[in-house]
């Protein structure tokens, strides 16, 4: 299949219809009427996203300031490394969401991506905010250098970085689909061992301000993951030539490698943290991978990990909707299947 590079969507083109013909590579006037969009239920997703508005400095960090020095050395190290990890992942997400929107020829996708980009910017600000509350500027800067210097973290992020940069250099439908897969991994898998660390501290009434902020980020990422999964499914349905055994095998392979890398990272950063069972964490990572694959319309690859082994985590994220999202289930999809287990009913 020859590679056709996409052009950035025109800002306005009155000769095109208001309702887009395709999400990417289609035609649209640029005029957005939420009552006349190709995928009407995406308006509800937009409303859910804007309803999650929050700001980092609304969170009271006074107790965390007092408690940080009381954490064990292992907890402090993990705290700083995980904040470094999260900032490494969220900073590029602002730009990636904006880049995807530049090539989207569906105005509703452009608007949703604008909200996602804004929320990712807030997430990244929040990491600066919590670190400035508990450690010196020198330690803050060291934590933010980890994404560039820590060998395990660099190994863990390598494929994601390469995939994102490939989309920048070659904006094709295939690379958009791959970028959506990497984004799904980032939003739905790569954050979760880090989230678990902060929730584990909160179980012992430690650093509750930080865990509250993490719960807000977690809630946003669940919504982002939901939309990115739908965007992937819709794009693949609009471009069925890419729905091949080779491509689907690539998706499964990326998920398998991502799980191995996430388990390696979590073992490295959480090894000496009291209260975290690394075997349980490994099962939780595989469980999250299964869940994200189902949302993408694909099959589970870890049949022994269909249940959440760390159910206590659910107590730390509020407003999680169990609505099932199977809009594209009726599409004929070679090599894929959609499970009736889709949805964010469980973390």
MODA-V809083 format. One record per pair of residues at least 6 apart in sequence whose C-alpha atoms are under 7 Angstrom apart, sorted by the first residue. I is the first residue (numbers start at 1). J is the second residue. If there is no record, write none. Layout:
I | J
I | J
This chain:
3 | 172
4 | 172
5 | 170
5 | 171
5 | 172
6 | 25
6 | 171
6 | 172
7 | 103
8 | 102
8 | 103
9 | 102
9 | 103
9 | 104
9 | 105
11 | 30
12 | 29
12 | 30
13 | 29
13 | 30
14 | 29
15 | 29
16 | 27
16 | 28
16 | 29
17 | 28
17 | 29
18 | 28
18 | 29
18 | 30
18 | 31
18 | 32
19 | 28
19 | 36
19 | 37
19 | 38
20 | 26
20 | 27
20 | 28
20 | 38
20 | 105
20 | 106
21 | 27
21 | 28
22 | 105
22 | 106
22 | 238
23 | 104
23 | 105
23 | 106
23 | 235
24 | 103
24 | 104
24 | 105
25 | 105
26 | 105
27 | 105
28 | 105
28 | 106
30 | 107
32 | 107
32 | 108
34 | 43
46 | 112
49 | 223
50 | 115
52 | 220
55 | 122
56 | 122
56 | 126
56 | 129
59 | 209
59 | 213
60 | 209
61 | 133
61 | 209
64 | 134
64 | 207
64 | 208
64 | 209
65 | 133
65 | 134
67 | 206
67 | 207
68 | 134
74 | 272
74 | 273
75 | 273
78 | 269
78 | 270
80 | 143
81 | 143
82 | 194
83 | 127
84 | 143
84 | 144
84 | 146
84 | 147
85 | 147
86 | 191
87 | 124
87 | 127
88 | 147
90 | 120
90 | 123
90 | 124
91 | 121
91 | 124
93 | 117
93 | 120
94 | 117
94 | 118
94 | 120
94 | 121
97 | 113
97 | 116
97 | 117
98 | 113
98 | 114
98 | 117
101 | 109
101 | 110
101 | 113
104 | 110
116 | 224
123 | 217
130 | 210
131 | 140
132 | 140
147 | 153
147 | 154
148 | 154
152 | 265
153 | 265
156 | 261
156 | 262
156 | 265
160 | 182
163 | 179
164 | 179
167 | 175
167 | 176
167 | 179
177 | 232
180 | 228
180 | 232
184 | 225
184 | 228
184 | 229
187 | 221
187 | 224
187 | 225
188 | 222
188 | 225
188 | 288
188 | 292
189 | 285
189 | 288
189 | 289
190 | 262
193 | 266
195 | 214
196 | 313
198 | 211
199 | 211
199 | 313
199 | 316
200 | 275
201 | 207
202 | 208
202 | 211
215 | 316
215 | 317
218 | 317
219 | 317
219 | 320
229 | 295
229 | 296
232 | 296
233 | 296
233 | 297
233 | 328
236 | 242
236 | 243
243 | 334
245 | 335
255 | 289
259 | 285
259 | 286
263 | 282
267 | 278
280 | 309
283 | 305
283 | 309
284 | 308
284 | 309
284 | 310
286 | 302
286 | 305
287 | 305
287 | 306
287 | 307
287 | 308
290 | 300
290 | 301
290 | 302
290 | 306
293 | 299
293 | 300
294 | 300
294 | 338
294 | 339
294 | 342
295 | 342
297 | 336
297 | 337
297 | 338
298 | 336
298 | 337
298 | 338
299 | 336
299 | 337
314 | 347
320 | 344
321 | 344
321 | 345
322 | 343
322 | 344
322 | 345
323 | 343
324 | 342
324 | 343
325 | 342
325 | 343
329 | 338
